[in-house]
Amino acid sequence: MTGATVVWLDGRFVAERDATISINDRGFLYSDGVFETALLQNGGFFRLRHHIDRFGASARTLRLPAPDADEVDGIIREVARLNSLTDGNVRMTLTRGVRDPLLLVTIRPPDTAWIAKARAGWTLATAATRRPSTASIPAQLKSLGRPYAIIARHEAIEAGADDALLLDDDGHVCEGPTWNVFWRIGDTLFTPSLDAGVLAGITRTAMLELAPQAGLTPREGLFHRSELDNADEIFATMTSVGVVAVRTLDGRALPDTSTAGAALLPLYQEMARRECASDPL
């Protein structure tokens, strides 16, 4: 497998070019599976065990046998070593398989084009497609498919925006297809509470921890979309890049200077550097 990208598939390490999944796999046929992504940076992991634990929780919600956390941890580290990567994005995918569950672990180097685009900031459009009620789809379930998020993102692209902002059926702010949202009014940093049906993002949690260090008072709650019209700034958060400034929302231009985002990003980067150094390959 020298020189080839190596993945873990169904109980063994295999070259990616030789990795095959049955056309009868329920993950392919019915999106019957769960996933999680984690960050490898400078030879260490950022809150990897948080991601693995959330992966197991999603599996149990879908009534899938959750893989052993220590085993998944070891597989991830070996996949990184076999691919000689010290920086990248790890993805864990578990499907119901054909007769037995199937576990896939892959790793990719950082996407420099994606990172550059995130650093430049995004334009957002509020999607007409709503985030389904948590009575239908639990907020903390990271399942395959997520058609509402796919449709919302395409709505945004058709509107000329980079990504979509999702609301619930009552018009409360939720999240993006793959990220959490924050906004600042004065010295208060707002974000939807978990009651709004948002994923408890790993980076979302980090930002709430770091906010006081940036001179900000965090506030979680249920907020109508109109609240964002009063925002001094808006930004998205995700593990891969930390903070992404929002330049426009539904055509409304936001300040070029993202005060809270600019203060939180270096704090987040230092947190990630420190925690990655404490959890090396």
PyMOL commands that set and color helices and strands:
alter all, ss='L'
color gray80, all
select helices_A, chain A and resi 16-18+26-30+48-61+69-82+112-120+147-158+194-196+202-214+225-230+259-277
alter helices_A, ss='H'
color red, helices_A
select strands_A, chain A and resi 6-9+12-15+33-41+44-46+88-95+102-108+122-126+163-167+173-175+180-185+188-192+217-221+233-238+242-249+252-253
alter strands_A, ss='S'
color yellow, strands_A
deselect
rebuild
show_as cartoon
